[in-house]
């Protein structure tokens, strides 16, 4: 994690743009899952025998239009990932960052293959894996954006407080817990089970996230606080969307609200809840990486001090 590297602001901006572009296939894919359109086509990589760019997209039915749009969005993020990897190898001196960008490209390729395998096998379990892996690839993209930012370099000139062992443990446990919660949500969406497990486990997510946010804010670093408050905001939004998704799917007798399956409001709430879950995972990963950054910096200072004292002795 050498700190002697030039600022590459445009590379950082492109890495952020790649994260934003990744939300397109994620969102369209979430709509496809909500509407049960995952098998609109039974072939892949072709669509009803047509090549990817030869399919009569605008004249197709809504299910095929959306699913093919998901495939085209996947190609788009693939192009972004190729440019990101090539640009990083050209502009970055830190080899580990270059390999991280390469991992993003590899992840996008694997994600595409998982999507294709889901269609060819007609297996909803692969659809669940496809959705889970998307969250991991998005988190990788966010990490590249983080380590190429000026903030990553700026904290090296500070004298940060060492993150407590409890803080480090909880910060790195949170992404794992959120992956479990996401898998439970995928169980509902793809396999039709796990509803009460997903709702019950949300309490564990709430408690753990609250602890992480409190410890991050108490650490005193503005760099950590910013990420922590973002994490808290996304969590509140996600819990609200979860409640709205429940109501629009099952109704609310107290207010005489009757849920209508496939209604626009229901589709919007369930889809937004799924996408926001991936953003929550992304925010948890970037906070964990920032914690790792502080831990590494403080250890480096400690080693330097011990070496200096040893030399003087």
LUMKOLFI-75518 format. One line per field, with one value per residue (C-alpha): y, x, z; residue number from 1; residue in one letter. Coordinates in nm, 4 decimals, always signed. Example, Ala and Ser with C-alpha at 12.3 -4.5 7.8 and 13.67 -1.06 7.14 Angstrom:
2
c2 [-0.4500, -0.1060]
c1 [+1.2300, +1.3670]
c3 [+0.7800, +0.7140]
seq [1, 2]
type [A, S]
***
This chain:
313
c2 [+0.0000, +0.2487, +0.6135, +0.7473, +0.7611, +1.0470, +1.1640, +1.0244, +1.2135, +1.1201, +0.7526, +0.7880, +0.9641, +0.6882, +0.4269, +0.6089, +0.6228, +0.2468, +0.1938, +0.4109, +0.2280, -0.1050, +0.0055, -0.0130, -0.3928, -0.4424, -0.2390, -0.3903, -0.7359, -0.6651, -0.5682, -0.8909, -1.0910, -0.9033, -0.9653, -1.3288, -1.2553, -1.4347, -1.6996, -1.4650, -1.6257, -1.9881, -1.9344, -1.7503, -1.5583, -1.5263, -1.3996, -1.6125, -1.7062, -1.3453, -1.2064, -0.9673, -0.6585, -0.8030, -0.8774, -0.6590, -0.5077, -0.2212, -0.4407, -0.7114, -0.7867, -0.6181, -0.9239, -0.9835, -0.6115, -0.5902, -0.9100, -0.8177, -0.4717, -0.6424, -0.8288, -0.5103, -0.3338, -0.6197, -0.5584, -0.1897, -0.2518, -0.5006, -0.2194, +0.0071, -0.2646, -0.3197, +0.0514, +0.0687, -0.2206, -0.0886, +0.2670, +0.1490, -0.0514, +0.2541, +0.5237, +0.3444, +0.2673, +0.0500, -0.2993, -0.4208, -0.1550, -0.2698, -0.6274, -0.5057, -0.3396, -0.6587, -0.8508, -0.6193, -0.7147, -1.0843, -1.0493, -0.8909, -1.1740, -1.4384, -1.2550, -1.2675, -1.6396, -1.6976, -1.5127, -1.7203, -2.0413, -1.9497, -1.9300, -2.2436, -2.4498, -2.2797, -2.2993, -2.0320, -2.1281, -1.9962, -1.6794, -1.6387, -1.6871, -1.4440, -1.1758, -1.2381, -1.2224, -0.8912, -0.7364, -0.8603, -0.7184, -0.3834, -0.3798, -0.4474, -0.1533, +0.0670, -0.0404, +0.0600, +0.3975, +0.4336, +0.3466, +0.5806, +0.8755, +1.1707, +1.0859, +0.7545, +0.9389, +1.2312, +1.0189, +0.8964, +1.2439, +1.2353, +1.0646, +0.8494, +0.6743, +0.2985, +0.1349, -0.0725, -0.4526, -0.4486, -0.1887, -0.3813, -0.7083, -0.5625, -0.3578, -0.6654, -0.8834, -0.6500, -0.7253, -1.0981, -1.0526, -0.8393, -1.1082, -1.3571, -1.1157, -1.0593, -1.4359, -1.4635, -1.1909, -1.3808, -1.6921, -1.5046, -1.3566, -1.6629, -1.9656, -1.8385, -1.9143, -1.7553, -1.4628, -1.4718, -1.5606, -1.2513, -1.0283, -1.1717, -1.1454, -0.7773, -0.7190, -0.8571, -0.6313, -0.3299, -0.3988, -0.4725, -0.1751, +0.0574, -0.0642, -0.0156, +0.3357, +0.4370, +0.3055, +0.4715, +0.8075, +0.7691, +0.7001, +1.0701, +1.0513, +1.2538, +1.0063, +0.7268, +0.9415, +1.0294, +0.6629, +0.5731, +0.8322, +0.7188, +0.3606, +0.4686, +0.6634, +0.3717, +0.1374, +0.3572, +0.3783, +0.0016, -0.0720, +0.1697, +0.0083, -0.3349, -0.2291, -0.0780, -0.3949, -0.6004, -0.3787, -0.3619, -0.7397, -0.8557, -0.5550, -0.3722, -0.4692, -0.1849, +0.0685, -0.1483, -0.1535, -0.4574, -0.5655, -0.6169, -0.8556, -0.6954, -0.3461, -0.0681, +0.0429, -0.3123, -0.3586, -0.0300, -0.1027, -0.4604, -0.3683, -0.0630, -0.2676, -0.5221, -0.2577, -0.0623, -0.3830, -0.3962, -0.0315, -0.1100, -0.3926, -0.1570, +0.1048, -0.1613, -0.2865, +0.0621, +0.1333, -0.1943, -0.1084, +0.2375, +0.0713, -0.1539, +0.1540, +0.3188, -0.0022, -0.0358, +0.3271, +0.3103, -0.0164, +0.1426, +0.4368, +0.1978, -0.0079, +0.3085, +0.4315, +0.0973, +0.0904, +0.4446, +0.3727, +0.0525, +0.2405, +0.5044, +0.2379]
c1 [+0.0000, +0.2665, +0.1629, +0.4051, +0.1674, +0.0392, -0.3180, -0.5245, -0.8485, -0.9891, -0.9245, -1.1075, -1.3968, -1.4182, -1.4159, -1.7096, -1.8822, -1.8303, -2.0084, -2.2953, -2.3138, -2.3271, -2.6519, -2.8189, -2.7931, -2.8515, -3.1737, -3.3039, -3.2139, -3.4070, -3.7117, -3.6782, -3.6710, -3.9637, -4.1757, -4.0565, -3.9230, -3.5909, -3.6833, -3.8272, -3.5668, -3.4617, -3.1342, -2.8116, -2.6042, -2.8540, -3.2073, -3.4656, -3.1922, -3.0942, -2.7502, -2.7188, -2.7289, -2.9550, -3.2564, -3.5606, -3.5579, -3.8051, -4.0709, -4.0636, -4.3059, -4.2441, -4.0882, -3.8449, -3.7789, -3.6743, -3.4695, -3.2852, -3.2267, -3.0684, -2.8346, -2.7405, -2.6797, -2.4472, -2.2487, -2.2306, -2.0799, -1.8425, -1.7115, -1.6727, -1.4788, -1.2420, -1.1605, -1.1219, -0.8757, -0.6717, -0.6655, -0.5609, -0.2676, -0.1592, -0.2028, -0.1439, +0.1950, +0.0446, +0.0300, -0.2207, -0.4669, -0.4155, -0.4910, -0.7966, -0.9273, -0.8502, -1.0539, -1.3460, -1.3245, -1.2974, -1.5961, -1.8079, -1.7179, -1.8051, -2.1285, -2.2254, -2.1519, -2.3618, -2.6508, -2.6175, -2.5924, -2.9078, -3.0964, -2.9517, -3.0103, -3.3429, -3.2383, -3.3635, -3.0848, -2.8353, -3.0435, -2.9959, -2.6196, -2.6214, -2.7793, -2.5455, -2.2361, -2.3543, -2.3304, -1.9725, -1.8709, -2.0309, -1.8377, -1.5157, -1.5906, -1.6554, -1.3238, -1.1365, -1.3105, -1.2122, -0.8427, -0.7988, -0.9551, -0.7641, -0.9074, -0.7217, -0.3926, -0.4806, -0.5239, -0.1638, -0.0464, -0.2559, -0.1908, -0.5004, -0.6092, -0.5755, -0.9167, -1.0090, -1.0118, -1.3889, -1.4397, -1.2286, -1.4045, -1.7536, -1.6692, -1.5455, -1.8281, -2.0971, -2.0454, -2.0656, -2.3880, -2.5342, -2.4491, -2.6445, -2.9381, -2.9160, -2.9174, -3.2321, -3.3904, -3.2871, -3.4444, -3.7747, -3.7449, -3.6154, -3.7316, -4.0384, -3.9208, -3.7329, -3.9695, -3.9759, -3.6069, -3.5302, -3.7478, -3.6093, -3.2461, -3.3055, -3.2917, -2.9373, -2.8432, -2.9920, -2.8071, -2.4717, -2.4895, -2.5804, -2.2793, -2.0470, -2.1788, -2.1430, -1.7852, -1.6931, -1.8295, -1.6564, -1.3236, -1.3010, -1.1892, -1.4056, -1.3132, -1.4753, -1.7645, -1.8694, -1.8904, -2.0614, -2.3367, -2.3875, -2.4193, -2.6740, -2.8765, -2.8903, -2.9873, -3.2827, -3.3886, -3.3580, -3.5664, -3.8333, -3.8354, -3.8578, -4.1688, -4.3167, -4.2384, -4.4189, -4.7276, -4.7497, -4.7130, -4.9332, -5.1565, -5.2396, -5.5779, -5.5722, -5.5936, -5.8037, -5.5136, -5.5321, -5.2154, -5.2436, -4.9859, -4.7847, -4.9142, -4.6666, -4.6195, -4.5439, -4.2906, -4.1197, -4.0954, -3.9719, -3.7215, -3.5901, -3.5572, -3.3423, -3.1181, -3.0779, -2.9682, -2.6720, -2.5905, -2.5993, -2.3502, -2.1301, -2.1303, -2.0387, -1.7464, -1.6021, -1.6233, -1.4445, -1.1718, -1.1289, -1.0886, -0.8222, -0.6486, -0.6315, -0.5131, -0.2334, -0.1257, -0.1092, +0.0845, +0.3307, +0.3864, +0.4347, +0.6917, +0.8759, +0.8894, +1.0169, +1.2817, +1.3928, +1.4143, +1.6054, +1.8520, +1.9086, +1.9637]
c3 [+0.0000, -0.0987, -0.0697, -0.3320, -0.6247, -0.8398, -0.8098, -1.0972, -1.0587, -1.3967, -1.3307, -0.9998, -1.1728, -1.4307, -1.1534, -0.9929, -1.3323, -1.3657, -1.0321, -1.1500, -1.4837, -1.2967, -1.1365, -1.4799, -1.5297, -1.1565, -1.1639, -1.4865, -1.3569, -1.0372, -1.2455, -1.4441, -1.1193, -0.9654, -1.2748, -1.3177, -1.6676, -1.6234, -1.8791, -2.1408, -2.3698, -2.3594, -2.5438, -2.4661, -2.5764, -2.8601, -2.8036, -2.9861, -3.2314, -3.3004, -3.2267, -2.9346, -3.1558, -3.4245, -3.2053, -3.2925, -2.9460, -2.9830, -3.1413, -2.8763, -2.5931, -2.2578, -2.0923, -2.3779, -2.4137, -2.0473, -2.0418, -2.3609, -2.2156, -1.9157, -2.1494, -2.3358, -2.0050, -1.9122, -2.2305, -2.1430, -1.8007, -1.9638, -2.1856, -1.8835, -1.7027, -1.9948, -2.0088, -1.6299, -1.6224, -1.9173, -1.7808, -1.4348, -1.5725, -1.7714, -1.5033, -1.1713, -1.0176, -0.7461, -0.8947, -0.6373, -0.7557, -1.1149, -1.0153, -0.8279, -1.1450, -1.3352, -1.0778, -1.1570, -1.5240, -1.4381, -1.2061, -1.4794, -1.7183, -1.4582, -1.3814, -1.7475, -1.7622, -1.4512, -1.6140, -1.9261, -1.7272, -1.5388, -1.8705, -2.0251, -1.7099, -1.6315, -1.2677, -1.0229, -0.7827, -1.0353, -1.0562, -0.6809, -0.7200, -1.0132, -0.7957, -0.5016, -0.7191, -0.8651, -0.5174, -0.4822, -0.8211, -0.7358, -0.4075, -0.6003, -0.8281, -0.5262, -0.3742, -0.6901, -0.6800, -0.3138, -0.3478, -0.6467, -0.4612, -0.3177, +0.0243, +0.0236, -0.0188, +0.2089, +0.5226, +0.4931, +0.5981, +0.9136, +1.2441, +1.2732, +1.5875, +1.5702, +1.5153, +1.8176, +1.7768, +1.8368, +1.5649, +1.3136, +1.3906, +1.3599, +1.0504, +0.8686, +0.9975, +0.8645, +0.4901, +0.5637, +0.7604, +0.4832, +0.2284, +0.4351, +0.4530, +0.0787, +0.0206, +0.2328, +0.0209, -0.2902, -0.1443, -0.1336, -0.4812, -0.6655, -0.4659, -0.2818, +0.0732, +0.3608, +0.4171, +0.7961, +0.8133, +0.6050, +0.8226, +1.1467, +1.0362, +0.9569, +1.3333, +1.3458, +1.0534, +1.2320, +1.5579, +1.3941, +1.1570, +1.4446, +1.6435, +1.3465, +1.2794, +1.6456, +1.6614, +1.3314, +1.4421, +1.7789, +1.6092, +1.5250, +1.1607, +0.9224, +0.6484, +0.8469, +0.9676, +0.6135, +0.5153, +0.8437, +0.8036, +0.4444, +0.5686, +0.8313, +0.5740, +0.3312, +0.6156, +0.7146, +0.3504, +0.3121, +0.6206, +0.4990, +0.1555, +0.3163, +0.5083, +0.1922, -0.0048, +0.2625, +0.2548, -0.1240, -0.1463, +0.1409, +0.2030, +0.5253, +0.6747, +0.9292, +0.6495, +0.4154, +0.1687, -0.0584, -0.2379, -0.6125, -0.7518, -1.0316, -0.9548, -1.0481, -0.6857, -0.5786, -0.8590, -0.7754, -0.4024, -0.4351, -0.7059, -0.5219, -0.2034, -0.3884, -0.5470, -0.2228, -0.0524, -0.2897, -0.2159, +0.1563, +0.1014, -0.1024, +0.1760, +0.4337, +0.2232, +0.1654, +0.5399, +0.6142, +0.3610, +0.5151, +0.8533, +0.7046, +0.5639, +0.9055, +1.0668, +0.8114, +0.8498, +1.2281, +1.2163, +0.9721, +1.2076, +1.4999, +1.3094, +1.2029, +1.5638, +1.6909, +1.4174, +1.5003, +1.8720, +1.8025, +1.5825, +1.8510, +2.1106]
seq [1, 2, 3, 4, 5, 6, 7, 8, 9, 10, 11, 12, 13, 14, 15, 16, 17, 18, 19, 20, 21, 22, 23, 24, 25, 26, 27, 28, 29, 30, 31, 32, 33, 34, 35, 36, 37, 38, 39, 40, 41, 42, 43, 44, 45, 46, 47, 48, 49, 50, 51, 52, 53, 54, 55, 56, 57, 58, 59, 60, 61, 62, 63, 64, 65, 66, 67, 68, 69, 70, 71, 72, 73, 74, 75, 76, 77, 78, 79, 80, 81, 82, 83, 84, 85, 86, 87, 88, 89, 90, 91, 92, 93, 94, 95, 96, 97, 98, 99, 100, 101, 102, 103, 104, 105, 106, 107, 108, 109, 110, 111, 112, 113, 114, 115, 116, 117, 118, 119, 120, 121, 122, 123, 124, 125, 126, 127, 128, 129, 130, 131, 132, 133, 134, 135, 136, 137, 138, 139, 140, 141, 142, 143, 144, 145, 146, 147, 148, 149, 150, 151, 152, 153, 154, 155, 156, 157, 158, 159, 160, 161, 162, 163, 164, 165, 166, 167, 168, 169, 170, 171, 172, 173, 174, 175, 176, 177, 178, 179, 180, 181, 182, 183, 184, 185, 186, 187, 188, 189, 190, 191, 192, 193, 194, 195, 196, 197, 198, 199, 200, 201, 202, 203, 204, 205, 206, 207, 208, 209, 210, 211, 212, 213, 214, 215, 216, 217, 218, 219, 220, 221, 222, 223, 224, 225, 226, 227, 228, 229, 230, 231, 232, 233, 234, 235, 236, 237, 238, 239, 240, 241, 242, 243, 244, 245, 246, 247, 248, 249, 250, 251, 252, 253, 254, 255, 256, 257, 258, 259, 260, 261, 262, 263, 264, 265, 266, 267, 268, 269, 270, 271, 272, 273, 274, 275, 276, 277, 278, 279, 280, 281, 282, 283, 284, 285, 286, 287, 288, 289, 290, 291, 292, 293, 294, 295, 296, 297, 298, 299, 300, 301, 302, 303, 304, 305, 306, 307, 308, 309, 310, 311, 312, 313]
type [X, X, X, X, X, X, X, X, X, X, X, X, X, X, X, X, X, X, X, X, X, X, X, X, X, X, X, X, X, X, X, X, X, X, X, X, X, X, X, X, X, X, X, X, X, X, X, X, X, X, X, X, X, X, X, X, X, X, X, X, X, X, X, X, X, X, X, X, X, X, X, X, X, X, X, X, X, X, X, X, X, X, X, X, X, X, X, X, X, X, X, X, X, X, X, X, X, X, X, X, X, X, X, X, X, X, X, X, X, X, X, X, X, X, X, X, X, X, X, X, X, X, X, X, X, X, X, X, X, X, X, X, X, X, X, X, X, X, X, X, X, X, X, X, X, X, X, X, X, X, X, X, X, X, X, X, X, X, X, X, X, X, X, X, X, X, X, X, X, X, X, X, X, X, X, X, X, X, X, X, X, X, X, X, X, X, X, X, X, X, X, X, X, X, X, X, X, X, X, X, X, X, X, X, X, X, X, X, X, X, X, X, X, X, X, X, X, X, X, X, X, X, X, X, X, X, X, X, X, X, X, X, X, X, X, X, X, X, X, X, X, X, X, X, X, X, X, X, X, X, X, X, X, X, X, X, X, X, X, X, X, X, X, X, X, X, X, X, X, X, X, X, X, X, X, X, X, X, X, X, X, X, X, X, X, X, X, X, X, X, X, X, X, X, X, X, X, X, X, X, X, X, X, X, X, X, X, X, X, X, X, X, X]
***
